[in-house]
Amino acid sequence: VQLQASGGGLVQAGGSLRLSCVDSRRTFSNNGVGWFRQAPGKEREFVAGISWNGRTTDYMNSVKGRFTISRDRAKSTVYLQMNSLKPEDTAVYYCASNRLSSFTTTSDLYRYWGRGTQVTVSS
């Protein structure tokens, strides 16, 4: 598994971004995937997760109804659609995978991590 996250950028409050997480080795189609974020001076936190088949998803409370996680197994890609962005969403976003079919909210349990992508939301 080799993950690459992209799609971050600078957006005004209320705007949208779509993050992508690609497994360049195309080996994580049977694995759960999580998105995490880390703001300056804060701990890394779970944002969203999706099971291997996409049937199970979960979100942190503050993004429910605004963010949507999905995956295209044929493209070995997991997406995070972020709508109605707020300044407090500003952070570096990371995708992570493990060898399990589902996901977990605990970052320590993920084995594979992609480089982060910066999301900045201006007020």
N, C-alpha and C positions, 0 to 999 in steps of 0.2 A: 504494500500500500504506500503510495506517495501522493500526498494531498497538496492541492494548490487552491488557495482561496483568492477570489478576486471580486471586483464589483463595488468596492468602497469608493467614497468620494465625499465631496462637500455638498450639502444640500440644505435648503432652508427648512425651518420648522413647517410641518405639514406635508412635506415632500415625500418622495418614495425612492428607494433603491432596491436593487435585486442583487444579492450576493450569490456567487457560485462557488462550489467546492468540487473540484475535479480530481479524480484519482487517475493519475497519468498511467499507472500500471494496470488499471481496469481490474482490480482484484477485490474491491470492497462492495460488490453488488450484493453479497450475502451478509453484510455487516450493518449493525446500527451506526448511525452518525449523529453527532451532536454539534450544535453551534454554541460557542461560548464567547464572552466578551470581557474585556478588561479595560477599565477607565484608569487614568492616572491616579495613583495613590490608593487604588481600590483592589480588592481581590478579584480574581477571575470568577465569573459567574455563569451559570447555565442559562442559555437563552431558549433553545428549542432542540428537540430531538426527534428522530424518525427511525422506525424499525426497518429491517432489511427489505420488506415488501411494501413499505409505505402505509401500511394499514393502521399503525399506531404512531401517534404523535403526541407531543406534550410541549408546553410553553411555560416560561416564567410568568407570573401573574401580571407584571407590568406591561407585557407585550401581547397578551391575549387579545384577540380581536383586531390587532394591527399587523402582526407578523404571521406569515404562513410558510411552513417548511414543506418541501416536496422533493421528490427525487425522480430521476430518469435513469433507470438501471441500464438501459441500452447504451446510454452515454456516460455511464459511471459518474454521474453528476448529481449533487444535492444542491438545492436552491433555498435561499431564505429571502422571501419577498417581504420587504419592510415598508409599510404604508403609515401615513400620519406620524411621521417621525418627529421626535421631540428632542430638545437639547440634551436631555438626560440620557438619550440613546448614544451619545457620543462615546466612542470607545474603539479599541482595536478588536475586531471580530476574528475568531478562529474557528475552524472546523476540525473535528476530531473523529476518529473511528477506532473500533476495537475488533476483536475476533468473535464478538457475540452477535447474535441475530437481532438483539434489541439494543436499546441505548440506556444510559444512566445519566443522572444529573451530577454525578461526582466526577470531577475532572481527573482525579488521580487514577481512575479506572480505565482511562483511554490510553491506548498504546501509541497511536499514530496521530500526529498533529501537522496541520499545514501552517505555513507562514500566515501571519495575520494580515488583515486588510483594514485600513483605517476608515472609519465612518465618523464624519463630523457634521453635526446638525447645528446650524446657526439660528439664533432667535430673531 
